[in-house]
Every structure is written in structure tokens, then in C-alpha cells.
Amino acid sequence: MLTRPSHPDPEAPSAALPIHTLGRHLKARFGRRLRRVMLDLGTTCPNRDGTSGFGGCIYCDVHGSGTGAAGEGEDLASQWRTGLARVRRSQPEGPAAILYFQSYSSTWPDLNPLSASLAQARAWAEDAPVLAVGTRPDCFSPEAAALLAEQKSTFKAVWVEFGLETADDRVQGLIGRNDTLASFHKACALAHDQGLEIIVHTIAGLPGEKPDGLLRQVEESVAAGVCGIKFHQLMVLRKTKLASMWKRGEVDLLEPGAYVNMVADALEILPPDIVVHRLSAASPPENHLAPLDWPSPAKVHANILAALRTRGTLQGCRAHAGPLK
Ligand code: SF4
């Protein structure tokens, strides 16, 4: 197992707040909340351009799970100005943002678009002390890790966000993702070698996933030394392969109660110093097809905390004791 960089929160999860939230982590580390400004490089993904697959993962929309801003002709500086204005409504002065290169695979097909964009983005570090870059594990290289590590001299924190989504390679094939668990571990090791903080993305409820699929994702993420985690439920978005499968009745989506219990189980085995960035996914209403009967993300969040309180448990109460080695 890899040792993860640690930024201990003075307040451990407790009955009052049974998980280590991103909001509390940011406040302990930077003295304030920061909000993500999503940036779209307008690149692509090996699972769309034919390198590892065509058409993308079954749940991914045409914007590569991002804003689609670049495709609509909005340049990076304009995306940043618009995003900063939005986050400034709740944080009028001082550091306010996390610069998040979200769409597609930011380190693919080569590092030139990201490198050029980072040269531009470094000028925004006063407003955005955190840089976050999302990519697929199989698109991460020693050169990509080195490029991100160089940014540590400008940004106070540099996060790399890897999609794991399933720890079962058979399910990777079923969902047309075409990455592997081995590739995830390799990418995490490269990030560790450069002292980058890793955030992992998980999905509960993928077709073909076993009942303990989310627990396995958490176990593998802990073993890989991640610092943060995002939990997502499977959602059906318009213009995806999953939408066609759902319309044909081929997909069973999780009920909200089942999801709440799955995430509560996963939180119990998640070490308490790992930061929970997100407890459920949300999508723009105009893109969202199903499920339609779920409560709001805030209510799902509240229900997960309530489930832990009802159980009398906390994040990490069933995690292996002691630091990871
Ligand atoms: S790897 Fe990411 S960007 Fe590529 S198709 Fe899958 S979800 Fe979309």
C-alpha cells in the first residue's frame, strides 16, 4: 500500500459530523471554502477517438462529462472569468476557487493543450490556490505527473482526479470504458512519486457491477493512497449509449435508499483522514433522463449522514487501523 500525503483535520469525524467533508478540509487548510471553476480544454479521450474505444463510456455525454464550453467556442480566459464571477458571489474577496480541468481526459492526446493552458492559468493562482486536473488513469504518464508537479511552485495544492468507476475489469468492458484496475494503480503510483494529491471518482450501480462493487472501489482506492473521493450514483443522461439501453429496459437504476446504504457502508471502511469531496452526482436538468424520483443531492447527503447516525457509526469506523504503508 502507498502512504498518502496527509493534511489532518483537527476535527475527526464525530456524531455531529460523521464524515470528513471537503468543506471542512478546505477551511482547516485554507481558512475558507473554495468552489470549483470548471474549465474545458476541448480535448478528447482515447475512449472516443478510437485509441481504446469509439463513442465513449455508456454514461458519458457528448461533452465528455464536462461543460462543453470549448466546443461552443468559449476560450479558457472567458471560462475562467465567468466561473470566477459565479464563485465570487459567495466569496467576494481573497482566494475563492479551485481551478478544475474537468472535461474529457486533460492529459490526452498529448500534453501540449494542458501545458499551454497551465501557462495561462498560473496567472489566476491568487484567486485559485488549488489546481485540479481530471484524466483517465491510462492517459497518465511520468511526463504528465512531472508537468503537474511543476505547478506546485505556483498553486498551494495540486490534485489529480482519476476516474476508477469500477474495480472490476469485466465491468470496465461492459460499460465500454476499456481501462483497467492495474492502470489505476500504475497512475496513482506515478502521481505519488511526484507528491501529487489524488482524488478518485467512483460510481455505484453500473450494469454488471456486483453488490460489493462500491466497497471494492474504496478498498482499491485506499490501497492506492488516494487523499480524496467522490461518490456518484449511475445517472442516465441524454445522448448517451446508456440512454438507449435504459429506453429499451436493459438497465436497473439504484433506488435512493439502496444508494444511501451502499455509500454509508463504503464510508465506514474509508479511513477518516480521506476527504469526501462529493456524496452524490447531479446533472443539468436539461440533460437528465433518469432516475427521476430521487431527492435533491442535498437531501441524499443528509440521508447518508442520517444513516450513519442511526447506525451509530462514523467514517472509518471499520477501516484498517493505523497509517497505510
Ligand atoms: S473516459 Fe471520461 S471522457 Fe472518456 S468517454 Fe469515458 S467518461 Fe467520457
Residues whose N, C-alpha, C, O or C-beta is under 5 A from the ligand:
A	BS01	SF4	C45 N47 G56 C57 C60 G64 S65 Y104 S105 R136
